[in-house]
């Protein structure tokens, strides 16, 4: 079971969340996407991080009750959703965390690092980071996680924070989608179909 949260600027239909929800079930991974209450209320701006965590923590037991007992839960999300998954991993009993475009710091503000959130979980963490991400690139995340063997950073060549790649890039949208699916499936112990 993989529970995915969305970012502060988008919703559960973000392209990366949608491709994982569409493709992982064929590999034996149940996927649920969580929409934060601020979005369901029609607001355009995310609430403060503690309130994001509260909503997530209330939803997880409801989700677990609807699933077969003992099914392992992995948590994850895009950007702010990845932060929520990291901050709440211990409380939810997550077996792993998937971080799609982890926002290591606000753009242009590396001194405001969120590395402590990424380093908090005591479970494997997979970070899929674009090389053009203004919230911190793969090398920034690697440096921030140095010494933590539980963090694995996968570089997405040319991708920005929204996983957009230049039109003529050698590593295009199709390759990005394939890498997302393969890496998340591998983290969760399920080989991706070739």
Secondary structure by P-SEA (a helix, b strand, c coil): cbbbbbccccccccaaaaaaaaccccccbbbbbbbcccccccccccccaaaaaaaaaaaaaaaaaaccccccccccccaaaaaaaaaacccccccbbbbccccccccccccccccccccccccbbbbbcccccccccaaaaaaaacccccbbbbbbccccccccccccccccaaaaaaaaaaaaaaaacccccc
